[in-house]
Amino acid sequence: MPNRPSAPAVFLGSATDQGGFPEPSLPEVAFVGRSNVGKSSLLNRLAGMRLARVSRSPGRTRMVNFFEIGGVHRLVDLPGYGFARVSRAERSAWEGMVLSYLIGRASLVLNLLLVDSRRDPLALDLEAFTLLRRSGSPTAVIATKADKLTRSAAGASLRALRDAYGEEGAIPVISCSTVVRKGPRRPPPGASGVGIVQRLIAEKVRAWR
């Protein structure tokens, strides 16, 4: 498990448009993914504390949420897409909100697209990937919930996702599990993923500075 930040991780606030976003004074990492894909769980692990609320209600988070980590960088939780019980107007508002953050945000150093490792590449995920690539910021794909697969199935899933998103190795595709198993039991598939993501974030944050 990654070490805890040397200074507290804090929730800065939520916003629905650029007027509510904090000043782009620190490098930011955006988390993008379908509702209930595990964004909050990964945020909590990276922060080393229960920072983001883990919700079992898909689409519950409908705002852009900013978390500052150790006074060094920020993690930005964008609202989940793919939720079913909303109107067309709400979907349109969601798209506008996300685009208002992604496009032209000077402090955005990395996009993390979270996809469910148990699912084949979905049309909504592929569309989100295309959108992120348009933003101009580096992108990585995080295959969540790998611990729910056998090792062989997790390996097959990772190969399929790399074929779909990897652009022949140009885009990192990382198998990830946020489950922590104590004792001598063998780590689950994707157990090293959180550490890999943490190192990737550290690299982008250093480059921004």
C-alpha positions as CSV (number, residue, x, y, z in Angstrom):
1,M,0.0,0.0,0.0
2,P,1.3,3.5,-0.8
3,N,2.6,5.5,2.1
4,R,0.4,8.2,3.5
5,P,1.0,11.7,2.3
6,S,3.4,13.7,4.6
7,A,0.7,16.4,4.9
8,P,-3.1,16.0,5.2
9,A,-5.3,15.3,2.2
10,V,-8.2,17.6,2.2
11,F,-11.5,18.1,0.3
12,L,-11.4,21.5,-1.4
13,G,-15.0,21.6,-2.6
14,S,-17.3,20.8,-5.5
15,A,-18.3,22.7,-8.5
16,T,-20.5,22.5,-11.6
17,D,-18.8,25.0,-13.8
18,Q,-15.5,26.8,-14.3
19,G,-16.5,29.7,-12.0
20,G,-16.4,27.3,-9.1
21,F,-13.1,25.6,-9.9
22,P,-10.1,26.4,-7.7
23,E,-7.3,28.4,-9.2
24,P,-5.0,26.1,-11.3
25,S,-2.1,26.6,-8.9
26,L,-1.3,22.9,-8.4
27,P,-1.0,20.0,-10.8
28,E,-4.2,18.0,-11.1
29,V,-5.0,14.4,-12.0
30,A,-8.5,13.8,-13.3
31,F,-10.4,10.6,-12.5
32,V,-13.0,9.7,-15.2
33,G,-15.2,6.6,-15.5
34,R,-18.6,5.1,-15.5
35,S,-20.7,5.3,-12.3
36,N,-19.7,2.7,-9.7
37,V,-16.5,1.7,-11.5
38,G,-14.5,2.3,-8.3
39,K,-13.2,5.9,-8.5
40,S,-13.9,6.6,-4.9
41,S,-12.1,3.5,-3.7
42,L,-9.0,4.3,-5.7
43,L,-9.1,8.0,-4.5
44,N,-9.2,6.7,-0.9
45,R,-6.2,4.4,-1.5
46,L,-4.1,7.0,-3.2
47,A,-4.9,9.5,-0.4
48,G,-4.1,7.0,2.3
49,M,-7.4,7.8,4.1
50,R,-11.1,7.7,3.5
51,L,-11.3,10.9,1.5
52,A,-14.0,10.2,-1.1
53,R,-17.3,8.7,-0.2
54,V,-17.7,5.2,-1.6
55,S,-21.2,5.0,-2.9
56,R,-23.2,1.9,-4.2
57,S,-25.7,4.2,-5.9
58,P,-24.4,4.7,-9.5
59,G,-24.5,8.3,-10.7
60,R,-24.7,9.7,-7.2
61,T,-21.8,12.1,-7.7
62,R,-22.9,14.7,-10.2
63,M,-20.3,17.5,-9.5
64,V,-16.6,18.0,-10.1
65,N,-14.9,17.3,-6.7
66,F,-11.4,18.6,-5.8
67,F,-9.1,17.0,-3.3
68,E,-5.7,18.4,-2.4
69,I,-3.0,15.9,-1.5
70,G,-0.3,17.0,0.9
71,G,-0.3,20.6,-0.5
72,V,1.5,19.2,-3.6
73,H,-1.1,18.2,-6.1
74,R,-4.9,17.6,-6.5
75,L,-7.0,14.6,-7.4
76,V,-10.2,15.6,-9.3
77,D,-13.2,13.3,-9.3
78,L,-15.3,13.9,-12.3
79,P,-19.0,12.8,-12.2
80,G,-19.6,9.3,-13.4
81,Y,-21.1,8.7,-16.8
82,G,-23.4,6.0,-18.0
83,F,-26.0,6.3,-15.3
84,A,-29.5,5.4,-16.6
85,R,-32.1,7.2,-14.4
86,V,-31.5,10.8,-15.6
87,S,-33.1,13.0,-18.2
88,R,-31.5,14.0,-21.6
89,A,-31.1,17.5,-20.2
90,E,-29.2,16.2,-17.2
91,R,-26.9,14.1,-19.5
92,S,-26.2,17.2,-21.6
93,A,-25.4,19.2,-18.5
94,W,-23.0,16.5,-17.4
95,E,-21.2,16.5,-20.7
96,G,-20.8,20.3,-20.6
97,M,-19.5,20.2,-17.0
98,V,-16.9,17.6,-17.8
99,L,-15.8,19.3,-21.0
100,S,-15.5,22.7,-19.2
101,Y,-12.9,21.1,-16.9
102,L,-11.0,18.9,-19.3
103,I,-10.5,21.4,-22.1
104,G,-8.0,24.1,-21.4
105,R,-7.4,23.3,-17.8
106,A,-3.7,24.5,-17.5
107,S,-3.0,22.5,-14.3
108,L,-4.3,19.1,-15.7
109,V,-1.3,16.8,-15.9
110,L,-2.9,13.4,-16.2
111,N,-6.3,11.8,-17.1
112,L,-7.1,8.4,-15.5
113,L,-9.8,6.6,-17.3
114,L,-11.2,3.8,-15.0
115,V,-12.8,0.8,-16.7
116,D,-14.1,-2.4,-15.1
117,S,-11.7,-5.2,-15.8
118,R,-14.6,-7.7,-15.7
119,R,-16.2,-6.1,-18.8
120,D,-15.2,-6.1,-22.5
121,P,-14.5,-2.5,-23.7
122,L,-17.8,-0.6,-23.7
123,A,-18.9,2.0,-26.2
124,L,-19.3,4.6,-23.4
125,D,-15.7,3.9,-22.2
126,L,-14.3,4.2,-25.7
127,E,-16.1,7.5,-26.3
128,A,-14.7,8.8,-23.0
129,F,-11.3,7.7,-24.0
130,T,-11.6,9.6,-27.3
131,L,-12.7,12.7,-25.4
132,L,-9.8,12.5,-23.0
133,R,-7.3,12.1,-25.9
134,R,-8.7,15.3,-27.3
135,S,-8.0,17.2,-24.1
136,G,-4.3,17.1,-24.9
137,S,-3.2,15.9,-21.5
138,P,-1.6,12.4,-21.0
139,T,-4.0,9.6,-20.4
140,A,-3.8,6.2,-18.7
141,V,-6.4,3.5,-18.4
142,I,-6.9,1.8,-15.0
143,A,-8.6,-1.6,-15.1
144,T,-10.4,-1.7,-11.7
145,K,-11.7,-4.7,-9.7
146,A,-9.1,-7.1,-10.9
147,D,-9.3,-8.9,-7.6
148,K,-12.8,-10.2,-8.6
149,L,-11.2,-12.2,-11.4
150,T,-8.9,-15.3,-11.4
151,R,-5.3,-14.6,-12.3
152,S,-5.8,-16.1,-15.8
153,A,-9.0,-14.1,-16.4
154,A,-7.3,-10.9,-15.1
155,G,-4.4,-11.5,-17.6
156,A,-6.8,-12.1,-20.5
157,S,-8.8,-9.0,-19.5
158,L,-5.6,-6.8,-19.4
159,R,-4.5,-8.0,-22.9
160,A,-8.0,-7.2,-24.3
161,L,-8.0,-3.7,-22.7
162,R,-4.5,-3.0,-24.0
163,D,-5.6,-4.0,-27.5
164,A,-8.6,-1.6,-27.2
165,Y,-6.9,1.4,-25.5
166,G,-3.1,0.9,-25.5
167,E,-2.3,2.4,-28.9
168,E,0.5,-0.1,-29.3
169,G,2.1,0.7,-26.0
170,A,1.7,4.5,-26.1
171,I,-1.1,4.5,-23.4
172,P,-0.4,2.8,-20.1
173,V,-3.1,0.2,-19.2
174,I,-2.8,-0.8,-15.6
175,S,-4.5,-3.7,-13.8
176,C,-5.6,-2.5,-10.4
177,S,-7.2,-3.7,-7.1
178,T,-7.9,-1.5,-4.1
179,V,-8.4,-4.6,-1.8
180,V,-5.9,-5.0,1.0
181,R,-5.4,-8.5,2.2
182,K,-3.6,-9.0,5.5
183,G,-1.6,-12.0,6.6
184,P,0.3,-14.5,4.4
185,R,-2.4,-14.9,1.8
186,R,-1.4,-14.4,-1.8
187,P,-2.1,-10.8,-3.1
188,P,-5.1,-10.6,-5.5
189,P,-4.7,-9.8,-9.2
190,G,-3.9,-6.1,-9.7
191,A,-2.5,-5.7,-6.1
192,S,0.5,-3.7,-7.4
193,G,-1.7,-1.4,-9.5
194,V,-2.1,1.3,-6.8
195,G,1.6,1.7,-6.4
196,I,2.1,1.9,-10.2
197,V,-0.6,4.6,-10.4
198,Q,1.0,6.5,-7.6
199,R,4.4,6.5,-9.3
200,L,2.8,7.6,-12.6
201,I,1.1,10.5,-10.8
202,A,4.4,11.5,-9.0
203,E,6.2,11.5,-12.4
204,K,3.6,13.8,-14.0
205,V,3.5,16.1,-10.9
206,R,7.3,16.5,-11.0
207,A,7.3,17.2,-14.7
208,W,4.7,20.0,-14.2
209,R,6.9,21.7,-11.7
